[in-house]
């Protein structure tokens, strides 16, 4: 089913879309719906970003950026990065790795690593919180604190954000202490036993120090029942966290901001179900069911417990204003992470039935990581020239282990499976099956300057920048198939990533730009390998042309970007073992020879139709071509491979309405995200189903409850129409049996209340 036919599944949503199109603002590249509730009646609100390490107006920044502010995050129900998988930003793709909520796959513009949750592998999109790079995909599902905005920078960001930003970067900016007594308290509940409680407290300034405390607790039971008694259901979460910030004002020219945070992220995996059986396949156990539609209950009860991630971080941000033109900034940080994995989401996928055979591969793993980093920046705002220059250091050490015992056994008939008395009884290899460790160090120096020559009424802006990086990584694979080994890898590399931008202000409200830049993803090794074979870095070189405009007295915006990306030495995974024949998933990563190509367009529009009513829409088209790669498990024969988690067409839209009454303000929000299907495994041509998901929120706000306090009460629903589609679909490794998949979540709904003073 195509993207556009998917839209027609829902008549109300399709009518909303066609109405938006007929109004002339249907295309999209940068999402501004988040500011609808706060927009003044005389125009759309200005959006300030820090994509170039200094504050700039989004409409004047020559790069494709999407921004979600605090109101949008509430409207979209975003409490963790995983929630951004809702499609609100079409170019951004966020999904769990396979069945696991405990590690996220993050991609932008078709650059989406299939499996980056290993100590010696890196992601393709850099994720930052308050300027601090987060090195592992594990931990990204933790609850977000009091976020001011999330900026999504599209395309390679190698000059200012460094390695592992080949697809782009995500910058999370939290709210700073205000220095005034403020409280924001939210409580809420919903179906599937969900509830949320979060507190954000600002304290008055004392001795030039302002304090802010944030706490959050959000929990939901599983959306798929596990028939085994006393075992957790599938797709549940339990997220908690504390954050504290202290801002010291040293007299106006100097300030210090200290962040301390600690979080707990407990989750169970998604349930993967048998969607269709191969008619030629041998008989399966009678208890195994074909579940062609989204299942509410697993066919077989299984041992299952929460995977738990715990993160702890400290950062110190020092700012010094040397003069009106020159300032300096230092960002120091230390973070550590631990993650356990208890994944029985694959259930009864044990192949043809055999009496008394063991089955239910329980994927168990644990990871430990520490990182520290130091960045120093010098920023200048001189006549005709703005610049940023700096140096950066990053150190990371991590280790993990894994084990995949069977947890269940069939009886003689296959009708009544039973749990093994201990995991060890079902093990095929000693514990652990594998163990490895890796250490990475990265040094960088960067600089970027924008010159506005005194010609053409200062309408021309020329930007040049470059970053030099030196990487040193090494690691050891200490155990393979339960046997001690001493396989080692090393990776060293030095790289320069330039950026060149030319921008021109056609008018005060219409700007065009052209940008060229490069970035790279560091080399490493695959811990699922049997030899810890090293692979090299992959690189991108991209050209982007864009238009940013606002018109109708700032009541409408239209932004557009077109890009082409040359993708070299792409890191491709090949699977050596069919999981139906062995519990161990063995992978080797190779660099595909030759060049790939990713091309696309992104467009965005927002319009203040009437006072209080804002309509917005976004669209992304992505075309990908990848060279064949040599399969090391098939005599290095060339094989077709695919970009993953990247639909050809993706679209989102929203409507926000605000009605001012005497005693309160009513705010209504409706949004939808839609996309074509996509592939989830580089070597499997099978595609997921297309999707069309509608979400909504209705709130009564600014209700005066006395003593300067106001109350907000809201009703919300995600997947309002209870649409179903597979977001994970696999046939290749299971072709002898049939096709397996994971469905999106069913409709969820609830009520919440927010007290502010």
C-alpha positions as CSV (number, residue, x, y, z in Angstrom):
1,X,0.0,0.0,0.0
2,X,1.4,3.4,-1.0
3,X,1.8,6.5,1.2
4,X,-1.2,8.3,-0.4
5,X,-3.5,5.2,-0.3
6,X,-2.7,4.9,3.4
7,X,-4.0,8.4,4.0
8,X,-7.4,7.3,2.7
9,X,-7.8,4.7,5.4
10,X,-9.2,7.5,7.6
11,X,-11.8,9.8,6.1
12,X,-11.6,12.5,8.7
13,X,-7.8,12.6,8.6
14,X,-7.8,12.6,4.8
15,X,-10.3,15.4,4.6
16,X,-8.0,17.4,7.0
17,X,-5.0,16.8,4.8
18,X,-6.8,17.7,1.5
19,X,-8.1,20.9,3.2
20,X,-4.5,21.8,4.1
21,X,-3.3,21.1,0.6
22,X,-6.0,23.3,-0.9
23,X,-5.0,26.1,1.4
24,X,-1.6,26.2,-0.2
25,X,0.7,25.3,2.6
26,X,1.1,21.5,2.4
27,X,4.8,21.0,1.8
28,X,7.4,20.9,4.6
29,X,11.1,20.8,5.7
30,X,11.2,22.4,9.2
31,X,8.5,21.9,11.8
32,X,7.2,25.0,13.6
33,X,3.9,23.6,14.8
34,X,5.3,23.6,18.3
35,X,4.9,27.3,18.8
36,X,1.3,27.5,17.7
37,X,-0.2,27.8,21.2
38,X,2.1,30.7,22.1
39,X,1.9,32.6,18.8
40,X,0.6,36.2,19.0
41,X,-2.4,37.3,17.0
42,X,-0.3,39.5,14.8
43,X,2.0,36.7,13.5
44,X,4.0,33.6,14.0
45,X,6.5,33.6,16.9
46,X,10.2,34.0,16.3
47,X,12.2,30.7,16.8
48,X,15.7,30.9,18.2
49,X,18.1,28.0,17.7
50,X,21.7,27.3,18.6
51,X,22.6,25.1,15.6
52,X,25.7,27.1,14.9
53,X,26.9,27.2,18.6
54,X,25.4,30.7,19.0
55,X,21.8,31.9,19.1
56,X,20.3,32.7,15.7
57,X,16.9,33.2,14.2
58,X,15.7,29.9,12.6
59,X,14.6,31.8,9.5
60,X,18.1,33.4,9.1
61,X,20.0,30.2,9.7
62,X,21.2,28.6,6.4
63,X,20.6,24.9,7.3
64,X,17.5,22.7,7.4
65,X,16.4,22.4,11.0
66,X,13.2,21.2,12.7
67,X,12.4,22.5,16.2
68,X,10.0,21.2,18.8
69,X,9.4,23.5,21.7
70,X,7.8,22.8,25.1
71,X,4.2,23.2,23.9
72,X,4.8,20.8,21.0
73,X,6.4,18.2,23.1
74,X,3.4,18.3,25.4
75,X,0.9,18.2,22.5
76,X,2.8,15.3,20.8
77,X,3.2,13.4,24.1
78,X,7.0,13.4,23.9
79,X,8.4,12.2,27.3
80,X,11.5,10.4,25.8
81,X,13.3,10.4,22.5
82,X,11.6,7.2,21.6
83,X,8.3,9.2,21.4
84,X,9.8,11.1,18.4
85,X,9.2,8.0,16.4
86,X,5.7,9.4,15.9
87,X,6.7,10.9,12.6
88,X,6.2,14.5,13.6
89,X,9.5,15.3,11.9
90,X,9.4,13.3,8.6
91,X,13.2,13.2,8.0
92,X,13.9,11.9,11.5
93,X,13.5,8.2,12.0
94,X,13.6,6.8,15.6
95,X,12.8,3.1,16.3
96,X,13.7,0.5,18.8
97,X,16.5,-1.8,17.8
98,X,14.7,-5.0,16.7
99,X,12.2,-5.7,19.6
100,X,14.1,-3.7,22.2
101,X,13.0,-0.4,23.8
102,X,16.3,-0.3,25.7
103,X,18.4,0.8,22.7
104,X,17.2,3.2,19.9
105,X,18.0,3.3,16.2
106,X,18.2,7.0,15.2
107,X,18.6,8.2,11.7
108,X,18.1,11.4,9.6
109,X,17.9,11.6,5.8
110,X,18.4,7.9,5.1
111,X,21.5,7.6,7.2
112,X,20.3,5.1,9.8
113,X,22.7,2.5,11.4
114,X,21.1,-0.9,11.7
115,X,22.8,-1.9,14.9
116,X,24.9,0.7,16.7
117,X,24.4,-0.6,20.3
118,X,27.8,-2.2,20.7
119,X,30.8,-0.8,22.5
120,X,33.0,-0.6,19.4
121,X,30.4,0.8,17.0
122,X,29.1,4.4,16.7
123,X,25.8,5.9,15.7
124,X,25.2,8.0,12.5
125,X,23.4,10.8,14.3
126,X,24.9,12.7,17.2
127,X,22.6,13.2,20.2
128,X,23.5,16.1,22.5
129,X,21.9,17.3,25.7
130,X,22.9,20.8,26.8
131,X,26.0,20.6,24.5
132,X,27.1,17.2,25.8
133,X,27.5,14.3,23.3
134,X,25.8,11.0,24.4
135,X,28.0,8.2,23.1
136,X,25.7,5.1,23.2
137,X,22.2,4.4,21.9
138,X,21.5,2.7,25.2
139,X,20.1,5.2,27.6
140,X,18.5,7.4,24.9
141,X,15.0,6.1,25.9
142,X,15.3,7.6,29.4
143,X,12.7,10.2,30.4
144,X,13.4,13.8,29.4
145,X,13.5,16.5,32.0
146,X,12.2,20.1,31.6
147,X,13.0,20.6,28.0
148,X,12.9,24.0,26.4
149,X,13.3,22.7,22.9
150,X,14.7,19.9,20.7
151,X,16.5,20.9,17.6
152,X,16.9,18.4,14.8
153,X,19.8,19.4,12.4
154,X,19.5,17.6,9.1
155,X,22.4,16.6,6.9
156,X,26.1,16.2,7.8
157,X,27.2,18.3,10.7
158,X,30.9,17.4,10.6
159,X,32.4,20.9,11.2
160,X,30.5,22.0,14.3
161,X,29.4,18.7,15.8
162,X,32.1,16.3,14.7
163,X,32.3,12.6,14.0
164,X,29.2,10.4,14.0
165,X,27.0,13.2,12.7
166,X,26.8,12.0,9.1
167,X,23.0,12.0,9.1
168,X,22.7,15.1,11.3
169,X,22.4,15.9,15.0
170,X,19.8,16.2,17.7
171,X,20.3,18.9,20.3
172,X,18.2,18.8,23.5
173,X,18.2,22.1,25.4
174,X,16.8,22.0,28.9
175,X,15.3,25.0,30.7
176,X,17.8,26.9,32.9
177,X,17.1,28.1,36.4
178,X,15.0,31.3,36.3
179,X,16.0,32.7,39.7
180,X,12.4,33.1,40.7
181,X,10.1,30.9,42.8
182,X,8.1,28.8,40.3
183,X,6.4,25.4,40.4
184,X,5.1,23.3,37.6
185,X,3.4,20.1,38.8
186,X,1.9,17.6,36.4
187,X,-0.1,14.4,37.2
188,X,-1.9,12.2,34.8
189,X,-3.3,8.7,34.1
190,X,-4.4,6.7,31.1
191,X,-5.3,3.2,29.8
192,X,-2.9,0.3,30.0
193,X,-2.3,1.4,33.6
194,X,-0.3,4.4,32.6
195,X,0.4,7.3,34.9
196,X,2.8,10.2,35.0
197,X,4.0,12.6,37.7
198,X,6.6,15.3,37.2
199,X,7.7,18.2,39.2
200,X,9.7,21.3,38.1
201,X,10.7,23.6,40.9
202,X,12.6,26.9,40.6
203,X,13.9,28.5,43.7
204,X,14.7,32.2,44.2
205,X,18.2,33.4,43.7
206,X,20.3,33.4,46.9
207,X,24.0,34.6,47.0
208,X,23.9,34.9,43.2
209,X,22.9,31.2,42.9
210,X,19.7,30.0,41.2
211,X,18.6,26.4,41.7
212,X,16.2,24.3,39.7
213,X,15.0,20.7,40.6
214,X,13.2,18.4,38.2
215,X,11.7,15.0,38.9
216,X,9.8,12.7,36.7
217,X,8.0,9.3,37.0
218,X,6.1,7.8,34.1
219,X,4.9,4.2,33.9
220,X,2.8,2.0,31.7
221,X,1.9,-1.7,31.7
222,X,2.4,-3.7,28.6
223,X,0.2,-3.4,25.5
224,X,0.5,-7.2,24.7
225,X,-0.4,-9.7,27.4
226,X,2.1,-12.4,28.4
227,X,0.1,-15.5,29.3
228,X,2.7,-16.8,31.7
229,X,1.8,-16.0,35.3
230,X,3.9,-13.6,37.3
231,X,5.9,-12.5,34.2
232,X,5.8,-9.0,32.7
233,X,3.8,-8.1,29.7
234,X,5.3,-6.9,26.4
235,X,6.0,-3.2,25.6
236,X,5.8,-1.8,29.1
237,X,8.0,1.0,30.5
238,X,8.9,2.4,33.9
239,X,11.0,5.6,33.7
240,X,12.1,7.7,36.6
241,X,14.6,10.5,36.9
242,X,16.0,13.4,38.9
243,X,17.8,16.5,37.6
244,X,19.3,19.4,39.4
245,X,20.7,22.6,38.0
246,X,22.6,25.4,39.8
247,X,23.4,28.7,38.0
248,X,25.9,31.1,39.5
249,X,26.0,34.7,38.2
250,X,29.4,36.1,38.7
251,X,28.5,39.7,38.0
252,X,27.2,39.7,34.5
253,X,30.4,38.9,32.6
254,X,30.8,35.4,34.0
255,X,28.4,32.6,34.9
256,X,28.6,28.9,35.8
257,X,25.9,26.3,35.2
258,X,26.1,22.9,36.9
259,X,23.9,20.0,35.8
260,X,23.5,16.7,37.7
261,X,21.1,14.0,36.6
262,X,20.2,10.4,37.3
263,X,17.7,8.2,35.6
264,X,16.2,4.8,35.6
265,X,14.6,3.3,32.4
266,X,12.9,-0.1,32.8
267,X,11.2,-1.6,29.7
268,X,10.1,-4.9,28.2
269,X,10.5,-5.7,24.5
270,X,7.9,-5.5,21.8
271,X,6.2,-8.7,20.9
272,X,7.2,-10.1,17.5
273,X,4.4,-12.2,15.9
274,X,4.1,-14.7,13.1
275,X,2.2,-12.8,10.4
276,X,2.0,-15.6,7.8
277,X,3.3,-19.1,7.4
278,X,5.1,-20.4,4.4
279,X,2.8,-23.1,2.9
280,X,5.9,-25.3,2.1
281,X,7.2,-25.1,5.7
282,X,7.2,-28.1,8.0
283,X,4.6,-28.3,10.6
284,X,4.9,-25.9,13.6
285,X,3.9,-26.8,17.1
286,X,0.1,-26.7,17.6
287,X,0.5,-23.9,20.2
288,X,2.1,-21.6,17.6
289,X,-0.4,-19.3,16.0
290,X,-0.5,-17.2,12.9
291,X,-1.5,-13.7,14.1
292,X,-2.1,-11.6,11.0
293,X,-3.4,-8.6,12.9
294,X,-2.1,-6.8,15.9
295,X,-2.1,-9.2,18.8
296,X,-3.4,-8.3,22.2
297,X,-2.1,-11.5,23.8
298,X,1.0,-13.5,22.9
299,X,0.4,-17.0,21.6
300,X,2.7,-18.6,24.2
301,X,3.6,-17.4,27.7
302,X,7.3,-16.7,28.2
303,X,9.7,-15.8,31.0
304,X,10.1,-12.0,30.7
305,X,11.5,-9.3,33.0
306,X,12.4,-5.6,32.5
307,X,15.5,-4.5,30.8
308,X,17.0,-1.7,33.0
309,X,19.1,1.2,32.0
310,X,20.6,3.6,34.5
311,X,22.4,6.8,33.6
312,X,24.2,9.3,35.7
313,X,25.7,12.6,34.5
314,X,27.4,15.8,35.6
315,X,28.3,18.7,33.4
316,X,29.7,22.2,34.1
317,X,29.1,25.0,31.6
318,X,31.2,28.1,32.1
319,X,30.5,31.3,30.2
320,X,32.7,34.4,30.1
321,X,31.8,37.6,28.2
322,X,35.2,39.1,27.6
323,X,33.7,42.1,25.7
324,X,30.6,43.1,23.8
325,X,32.1,41.2,20.8
326,X,34.0,38.2,22.2
327,X,32.9,35.5,24.6
328,X,34.2,32.1,25.6
329,X,32.5,28.9,26.8
330,X,33.7,25.7,28.5
331,X,31.6,22.5,28.6
332,X,33.0,19.8,30.9
333,X,31.1,16.5,31.4
334,X,31.2,13.0,32.9
335,X,28.6,10.4,32.3
336,X,28.2,6.7,33.0
337,X,25.6,4.2,31.8
338,X,24.6,0.6,32.7
339,X,22.1,-1.4,30.7
340,X,20.7,-4.9,31.1
341,X,18.8,-6.7,28.4
342,X,16.1,-9.3,28.9
343,X,14.6,-9.9,25.5
344,X,12.2,-12.8,24.9
345,X,10.2,-10.9,22.3
346,X,10.9,-13.5,19.6
347,X,8.9,-16.0,21.6
348,X,8.2,-19.4,19.9
349,X,10.2,-18.7,16.7
350,X,11.9,-22.1,17.0
351,X,11.3,-23.4,13.5
352,X,9.6,-26.8,12.7
353,X,8.2,-28.6,15.7
354,X,10.3,-31.3,17.4
355,X,9.0,-33.2,20.4
356,X,10.7,-32.2,23.7
357,X,12.8,-29.6,21.9
358,X,14.0,-26.6,23.7
359,X,13.0,-23.2,22.3
360,X,12.3,-19.5,23.1
361,X,15.7,-17.8,22.6
362,X,16.1,-15.4,25.6
363,X,18.6,-12.7,24.6
364,X,20.4,-11.6,27.7
365,X,23.1,-8.9,27.8
366,X,24.6,-6.2,29.9
367,X,26.6,-3.1,29.0
368,X,28.6,-0.7,31.1
369,X,30.0,2.6,29.7
370,X,31.8,5.7,31.0
371,X,32.6,8.8,29.1
372,X,34.0,12.2,29.7
373,X,34.4,15.2,27.4
374,X,35.8,18.7,27.4
375,X,35.0,21.4,24.9
376,X,36.2,25.0,24.8
377,X,34.6,27.6,22.4
378,X,35.4,31.2,21.5
379,X,32.6,33.1,19.9
380,X,32.9,36.4,18.1
381,X,30.3,38.9,16.9
382,X,32.4,41.5,15.0
383,X,31.3,44.0,12.4
384,X,30.7,42.0,9.2
385,X,32.0,38.8,10.8
386,X,30.6,36.2,13.2
387,X,32.8,33.2,14.2
388,X,33.1,30.3,16.5
389,X,36.3,28.3,17.1
390,X,37.2,25.6,19.6
391,X,38.8,22.4,20.7
392,X,37.2,19.2,21.8
393,X,38.2,16.0,23.6
394,X,36.2,12.9,24.1
395,X,37.0,9.6,26.0
396,X,34.8,6.6,26.2
397,X,35.3,3.1,27.6
398,X,32.7,0.4,27.5
399,X,32.2,-3.4,27.8
400,X,29.4,-5.8,27.3
401,X,28.5,-9.5,27.5
402,X,25.7,-11.6,26.1
403,X,24.1,-14.9,26.4
404,X,21.2,-16.5,24.5
405,X,19.9,-19.6,26.3
406,X,16.6,-21.2,25.6
407,X,13.9,-20.6,28.2
408,X,11.2,-23.0,27.2
409,X,10.7,-26.7,26.2
410,X,8.0,-28.4,24.1
411,X,6.1,-31.4,25.5
412,X,5.7,-34.5,23.3
413,X,2.8,-33.0,21.4
414,X,3.7,-29.3,21.1
415,X,0.4,-28.3,22.7
416,X,1.6,-27.6,26.2
417,X,5.1,-26.0,26.4
418,X,6.7,-25.5,29.8
419,X,9.3,-23.3,31.3
420,X,12.7,-24.8,31.9
421,X,13.6,-25.1,35.5
422,X,16.6,-22.7,35.0
423,X,18.0,-20.8,32.2
424,X,21.2,-22.8,32.4
425,X,19.2,-25.9,31.7
426,X,18.3,-24.5,28.3
427,X,21.8,-23.1,27.5
428,X,23.6,-24.2,24.4
429,X,26.9,-22.5,25.5
430,X,28.4,-21.5,28.8
431,X,27.7,-18.1,30.3
432,X,28.5,-15.6,28.8
433,X,28.3,-16.5,25.1
434,X,30.4,-13.4,24.2
435,X,32.3,-10.7,26.0
436,X,34.1,-7.6,24.7
437,X,35.4,-4.2,25.6
438,X,36.4,-1.1,23.7
439,X,38.1,2.3,24.4
440,X,37.8,5.4,22.2
441,X,39.6,8.7,22.3
442,X,38.8,11.6,20.0
443,X,40.6,15.0,19.7
444,X,39.3,17.8,17.5
445,X,39.8,21.5,16.6
446,X,37.3,23.4,14.7
447,X,36.4,26.9,13.4
448,X,33.7,28.5,11.4
449,X,33.2,32.1,10.3
450,X,30.5,34.0,8.5
451,X,31.4,37.1,6.6
452,X,28.9,39.7,5.5
453,X,30.8,41.8,2.9
454,X,29.8,45.5,2.8
455,X,28.1,45.2,-0.6
456,X,24.5,44.5,-1.8
457,X,23.1,46.2,1.3
458,X,24.7,43.5,3.5
459,X,22.4,40.8,1.9
460,X,25.2,38.3,1.1
461,X,26.6,36.0,3.8
462,X,29.6,33.7,3.1
463,X,30.5,30.9,5.6
464,X,33.6,28.8,5.7
465,X,34.5,26.2,8.4
466,X,36.6,23.2,9.0
467,X,37.1,20.6,11.7
468,X,40.1,18.4,12.2
469,X,39.6,15.2,14.1
470,X,42.0,12.4,15.3
471,X,40.4,9.2,16.5
472,X,42.1,6.3,18.4
473,X,40.0,3.2,19.2
474,X,40.9,-0.3,20.3
475,X,39.2,-3.2,21.8
476,X,39.2,-7.0,22.6
477,X,36.7,-9.7,22.0
478,X,37.4,-11.9,25.0
479,X,34.8,-14.7,24.6
480,X,33.1,-16.3,21.5
481,X,30.6,-19.1,21.8
482,X,31.5,-19.4,25.5
483,X,35.2,-19.9,24.7
484,X,37.9,-17.5,25.9
485,X,39.5,-15.6,23.0
486,X,41.9,-12.7,22.6
487,X,40.8,-11.2,19.3
488,X,41.6,-7.5,19.1
489,X,41.0,-4.6,16.8
490,X,42.5,-1.1,16.4
491,X,41.3,1.9,14.5
492,X,43.2,5.2,14.1
493,X,42.3,7.9,11.8
494,X,42.7,11.7,11.1
495,X,40.1,13.5,9.2
496,X,39.2,17.1,8.1
497,X,35.5,18.0,7.5
498,X,34.9,21.3,5.8
499,X,31.7,23.4,5.3
500,X,31.0,26.1,2.8
501,X,27.8,28.1,2.7
502,X,26.6,31.0,0.6
503,X,23.4,32.7,1.7
504,X,21.5,35.7,0.2
505,X,18.7,37.8,1.6
506,X,16.4,38.4,-1.3
507,X,14.3,40.5,1.0
508,X,14.1,40.9,4.7
509,X,11.7,37.9,4.8
510,X,13.0,35.7,1.9
511,X,16.4,34.0,2.1
512,X,18.1,31.4,-0.1
513,X,21.3,29.5,0.6
514,X,23.5,26.8,-0.8
515,X,25.6,24.6,1.5
516,X,28.3,21.9,1.0
517,X,29.8,19.9,3.8
518,X,31.2,16.5,4.9
519,X,31.1,14.3,7.9
520,X,32.2,10.7,8.8
521,X,31.2,7.9,11.1
522,X,34.2,6.3,12.8
523,X,35.4,2.8,12.1
524,X,35.3,0.0,14.7
525,X,34.4,-3.6,15.1
526,X,31.3,-5.7,15.5
527,X,31.0,-7.5,18.9
528,X,28.6,-10.0,17.3
529,X,31.5,-11.1,15.1
530,X,33.4,-14.3,15.7
531,X,36.8,-12.6,15.1
532,X,36.3,-8.9,16.0
533,X,37.2,-8.0,12.4
534,X,37.8,-4.3,12.1
535,X,36.0,-2.1,9.5
536,X,36.8,1.4,8.4
537,X,34.9,4.7,8.6
538,X,32.1,5.7,6.3
539,X,31.9,9.2,4.9
540,X,29.3,11.5,3.4
541,X,29.6,14.6,1.3
542,X,26.4,16.6,0.8
543,X,25.2,19.6,-1.1
544,X,22.0,21.4,0.0
545,X,20.1,24.3,-1.5
546,X,17.3,25.9,0.5
547,X,14.7,28.7,0.7
548,X,13.4,30.2,3.9
549,X,10.5,32.7,3.7
550,X,7.8,34.3,5.7
551,X,5.0,36.5,4.3
552,X,1.5,37.8,4.9
553,X,2.8,40.1,7.6
554,X,4.5,37.1,9.2
555,X,1.4,35.1,9.3
556,X,2.8,32.4,7.0
557,X,6.1,30.6,6.6
558,X,7.3,28.3,3.8
559,X,10.7,26.7,3.9
560,X,12.2,24.3,1.4
561,X,15.4,22.3,1.0
562,X,16.8,19.9,-1.7
563,X,19.9,17.9,-1.1
564,X,22.1,15.2,-2.6
565,X,24.4,13.1,-0.5
566,X,27.4,11.0,-1.7
567,X,27.7,8.1,0.7
568,X,31.1,6.2,0.6
569,X,32.3,3.0,2.3
570,X,28.9,2.3,3.9
571,X,29.1,0.1,6.9
572,X,26.9,-3.0,6.1
573,X,26.0,-5.9,8.4
574,X,25.8,-9.5,7.1
575,X,24.2,-12.2,9.1
576,X,26.0,-15.5,9.1
577,X,23.5,-17.7,11.1
578,X,19.8,-18.3,10.6
579,X,18.3,-17.7,14.0
580,X,16.0,-20.7,13.5
581,X,19.1,-23.0,13.4
582,X,21.2,-21.4,16.2
583,X,20.6,-19.1,19.1
584,X,23.7,-17.0,18.3
585,X,23.3,-14.2,15.9
586,X,26.6,-13.8,14.2
587,X,27.3,-10.6,12.2
588,X,30.2,-9.3,10.3
589,X,30.4,-5.6,9.2
590,X,32.1,-4.7,6.0
591,X,32.5,-1.4,4.1
592,X,30.6,-1.5,0.8
593,X,32.9,-0.5,-2.1
594,X,31.9,2.4,-4.3
595,X,29.6,5.2,-3.8
596,X,26.0,5.4,-2.7
597,X,23.6,8.3,-3.3
598,X,20.8,9.7,-1.2
599,X,18.7,12.5,-2.7
600,X,15.7,14.2,-1.3
601,X,13.6,17.2,-0.7
602,X,12.1,18.6,2.5
603,X,9.4,21.3,2.8
604,X,7.5,22.9,5.5
605,X,4.8,25.5,5.9
606,X,2.9,27.1,8.7
607,X,0.1,29.6,8.5
608,X,-1.9,31.6,11.0
609,X,-5.2,31.2,9.3
610,X,-7.3,33.1,11.8
611,X,-6.5,34.5,15.2
612,X,-5.8,31.5,17.3
613,X,-5.8,28.9,14.5
614,X,-2.5,27.7,13.1
615,X,-2.1,24.9,10.5
616,X,1.2,23.3,9.7
617,X,2.4,20.5,7.4
618,X,5.8,18.8,6.6
619,X,6.9,16.5,3.8
620,X,10.1,14.6,3.1
621,X,11.0,12.7,0.0
622,X,14.1,10.4,0.1
623,X,15.6,8.4,-2.7
624,X,18.4,6.0,-1.9
625,X,20.9,4.0,-4.0
626,X,23.4,1.7,-2.3
627,X,26.2,-0.2,-4.1
628,X,26.4,-3.9,-3.7
629,X,28.5,-5.3,-0.9
630,X,30.6,-8.4,-0.6
631,X,29.0,-11.0,1.8
632,X,31.9,-12.5,3.8
633,X,29.7,-15.6,4.5
634,X,29.1,-16.3,0.8
635,X,32.6,-16.3,-0.6
636,X,32.5,-12.5,-0.7
637,X,29.9,-12.6,-3.4
638,X,28.4,-9.2,-4.2
639,X,24.9,-8.8,-2.8
640,X,22.2,-6.1,-3.0
641,X,21.8,-4.2,0.2
642,X,19.4,-1.5,1.3
643,X,19.1,1.6,3.4
644,X,17.0,0.9,6.4
645,X,14.1,2.6,8.3
646,X,13.8,5.2,5.5
647,X,10.4,5.6,3.7
648,X,10.4,7.2,0.3
649,X,7.6,9.5,1.3
650,X,6.8,10.8,4.7
651,X,4.4,13.5,5.7
652,X,3.0,15.1,8.9
653,X,0.5,17.8,9.6
654,X,-1.1,19.6,12.6
655,X,-3.8,22.0,13.6
656,X,-3.6,24.1,16.7
657,X,-6.5,26.3,17.9
658,X,-6.6,28.6,20.9
659,X,-9.8,30.2,22.2
660,X,-9.6,32.9,24.9
661,X,-12.6,32.9,27.3
662,X,-13.2,35.0,30.4
663,X,-12.2,32.4,32.9
664,X,-9.9,30.1,30.9
665,X,-8.3,29.4,27.6
666,X,-9.2,26.4,25.5
667,X,-6.5,24.8,23.4
668,X,-7.1,22.1,20.8
669,X,-4.4,20.1,18.9
670,X,-4.6,17.5,16.2
671,X,-1.7,16.0,14.3
672,X,-0.9,13.1,12.1
673,X,2.1,11.3,10.7
674,X,2.2,9.1,7.6
675,X,4.8,7.3,5.6
676,X,5.5,4.6,3.0
677,X,6.8,1.3,4.2
678,X,10.6,0.8,4.5
679,X,13.1,-2.0,5.0
680,X,14.5,-2.8,8.5
681,X,17.4,-5.1,7.5
682,X,20.1,-4.2,5.0
683,X,20.0,-7.6,3.4
684,X,16.3,-8.2,3.4
685,X,14.1,-6.6,0.7
686,X,10.9,-7.1,2.6
687,X,9.1,-3.9,3.6
688,X,6.9,-2.8,6.4
689,X,3.4,-1.5,5.8
690,X,2.6,2.1,5.2
691,X,1.3,4.1,8.1
692,X,-1.1,6.8,9.0
693,X,-1.4,7.7,12.7
694,X,-3.6,10.5,14.2
695,X,-3.0,12.0,17.7
696,X,-4.9,14.7,19.6
697,X,-5.1,16.8,22.7
698,X,-7.8,19.1,24.1
699,X,-7.0,21.2,27.1
700,X,-8.5,23.9,29.3
701,X,-5.7,26.2,30.5
702,X,-5.0,29.3,32.6
703,X,-7.7,28.4,35.1
704,X,-7.2,30.8,38.0
705,X,-7.1,28.8,41.3
706,X,-6.0,31.6,43.5
707,X,-2.7,32.9,44.9
708,X,-1.2,33.5,41.5
709,X,-1.6,29.8,40.5
710,X,-3.2,28.5,37.3
711,X,-4.5,25.0,36.4
712,X,-4.5,23.2,33.1
713,X,-6.5,20.0,32.5
714,X,-6.1,18.1,29.3
715,X,-7.4,15.0,27.5
716,X,-5.2,13.3,25.0
717,X,-5.1,10.3,22.7
718,X,-2.3,8.7,20.6
719,X,-3.3,6.6,17.6
720,X,-6.7,8.1,18.0
721,X,-8.2,6.0,15.1
722,X,-6.5,2.8,16.4
723,X,-4.7,2.3,13.0
724,X,-2.4,-0.7,12.8
725,X,0.7,-1.2,10.7
726,X,3.9,-3.2,11.0
727,X,6.9,-1.0,11.8
728,X,9.2,-4.1,11.8
729,X,8.9,-6.8,9.2
730,X,11.3,-9.7,8.6
731,X,11.2,-12.5,6.1
732,X,14.9,-13.1,5.1
733,X,16.2,-15.0,8.1
734,X,12.8,-16.8,8.6
735,X,11.9,-17.5,5.0
736,X,11.7,-21.2,5.6
737,X,8.9,-20.5,8.1
738,X,7.1,-17.4,6.9
739,X,7.1,-13.7,7.8
740,X,7.3,-12.1,11.2
741,X,6.6,-8.5,12.3
742,X,5.9,-6.0,15.1
743,X,2.8,-3.8,15.1
744,X,2.6,-0.3,16.2
745,X,1.0,0.5,19.5
746,X,-2.8,0.4,19.8
747,X,-4.8,3.5,20.7
748,X,-3.8,5.0,24.1
749,X,-5.6,7.8,25.9
750,X,-5.7,9.6,29.2
751,X,-6.1,12.8,31.2
752,X,-3.6,15.0,32.9
753,X,-3.5,18.1,35.0
754,X,-0.8,20.8,35.4
755,X,-0.5,23.3,38.2
756,X,1.7,26.3,37.7
757,X,2.6,29.3,39.9
